């Protein structure tokens, strides 16, 4: 009996861990994964592990992308999927860090220059503002970020903003959202 357990144990533990991971996933995540899988099931794919890319323009560093794994799918609209997490650091001249985005997963559409970040997305600005959501889309061509999911922003001054249908420039200087609520410290009243 004891030797039989030793033979079966290496197969039971991985199956048990996989089952626990699947049970921890929410229904919407599984639905999204099935949709993406079906869409790209027969597409040629390349996988890169330990991704570490530095973006530069005229020898000036503009960004740094880190991801443990990236899957490139060669389809009509080529796409790069980063299913195990992604971090992008932005730089001003110097190079001085001007902000960063961290998320549990990401999808980069090369044709329209859009990066979609999903699950536990955190965008930190140079000023110290922090934006959190379960979705953030960065349109590189239009130089904007937006989300249709609830967004929570804590400014460097301690103000708190909550809302949906969030849109901002890609440096988060002018955020706008609908159904906004928040806590603000007011120190000066206009006209007084």
N, C-alpha and C positions, 0 to 999 in steps of 0.2 A: 504494500500500500504506500509506504513512504517513498520508494523508488519511483512509483507511478506518478506521485505528486511532483517529484523533481522533474520528470519528463514533461508534464503538462504545464507546470508553472510558467516557463518562458513564453508560452502561447497565451495563457490566461491574462497575465499582467498587461501586455500591450492592448489586448481587446478590452479589458476593464478600463484602462486609461482613455482609450478612444471613445468608449461609451460615455464616460464622465464628461469629456470635452463636448461631445455632441449634445448631451443633455443640458450643458451650461449655455449653449448657444441659443439665442432667441429665434423665434419663428421667422421674423422678417429677415434675419441674416441668412437663414437656410434658403428662404425663397429667393433672395438676391443672388446667392451663390449658384443655385440651380439655374436661374435665368442666364447668368454670365457663362456658366459651363455649357449650357445648351447652345448658346449663341456662338461660342468658339470651339465646340467639341472637335471639329475636323480641321482646325486651323493649325498650320505649322507653328511650333513654339520653340523659343530658345530660353534657357534658364541661366541666370547669373547669380552667383552667391557672393556675399560680402561686398556689395556694391558701394563704391566710394568715388563719387564723381565731383570734380571741381569745374564750375562754369566760369568762363572768363570772356571778356570782350576787350579787344585791343590790349591784351596782357594785364587787364585789371580784373581781379577776382570779384565776381558778382554773386556767386552762390556755391553751396556745398551740399550735395545730396548723399545721404547714407541710408542704406536699406539692407537687411540681412539676405533678402532674396528678391529677385525681379524676374518676372516671366514676360518675355516679349512675344506678342502674337502678331504674326504677319497676316493681316486681313485687309479689307478695303480701306478701313480707317485703322492703321496700325496702332496698337495699344500696348502699354507697359503696365503690368499689374504688380504691385508690391503688397502681397497678402500678409506678410509677417511684420509690418511696421515700416515707417518711413520718417526721416527727419530731413528738413531742408533749412539751412542757415543762409540768411541773406546778408550781403556786405555792402557798405558804402565804400567810398574811396578810402584807402589807407592801408589795408582793409580793416574797417571797423564794423563789427556785427551790428546790423540794423534791425534784426528780428529773426524769428525762426518759427517753423511749424512742425509739430510732432503729431503723428496719428498712428492708430493701430493698423491701418491699411490705406493704400492709395492706388489710383489709376491715372495714368498719364496718356492722354489722347494726343498723339504727335501732330496730326493733321490740323486740328483747330487750337492747338497749344493750350489745352485745359488740363489742369490737374485736380482730380477729385480726391479729397481726404475723407475717410470715414472712421467712425468709432473713436471716442475719446480724443477728439481733435483739440489741440491747444496751440494758439498763435500768440506769441509774445513779441511785442514791439520794442524798438530801441528806447522809447520813452518809459517803458515799464508796464504798459497796458497788457492785460491778458484776456484773450477771447477763447471761450470754450463752447464746443458744440459736438454733435454726433456727425455733422457733415459740414464741409467747407469746400467750396469750389473756387479755384484760382484761375481766372482767365488771363493768361499772360499777354495776349494780344491787346485786350482792352485795359489791362492793368487794374483789374478789380478783383475783389473776393466777395463771395456771396453764399448764402445758405437759405434753404426753405425750412430748416429745422429750428427748434428753439436755440437761442444763443444767449450766453451769459458772459458779460464783459465786466471786468474789474479794472478801473483806470488806476494809473500810478498815484493819483490823488486820493484813492479810496472810494470813489463813486462807483455805484453798481448799476448796470443796465441789463435788462432782460427783455427779450422780444423774439419775434419771428420775422421771416422775409428780410433777412439782414443783407445789406449791401454796403461796400466801402471801397475806397481806393486801396491798392495793394499794400500800402504802408500803414493802413488803418488810421489815417489822420481824420477822415470825415465819415464815420460810421452812421448809417441810417437803418432804421428798422420799424416795422409796424407792430401794433399792439404792445408798445414798449412800456415798461414800468421800471422803477429804479429808486435808489436812494442817493441823494445828492447833497453835498455840503455847499451851502450858498454863503459867500462871504461879502458880497457887494451887490447892492440893488441898483439897477440903472435909474438915472434921474434923481438920485438923492445926493 
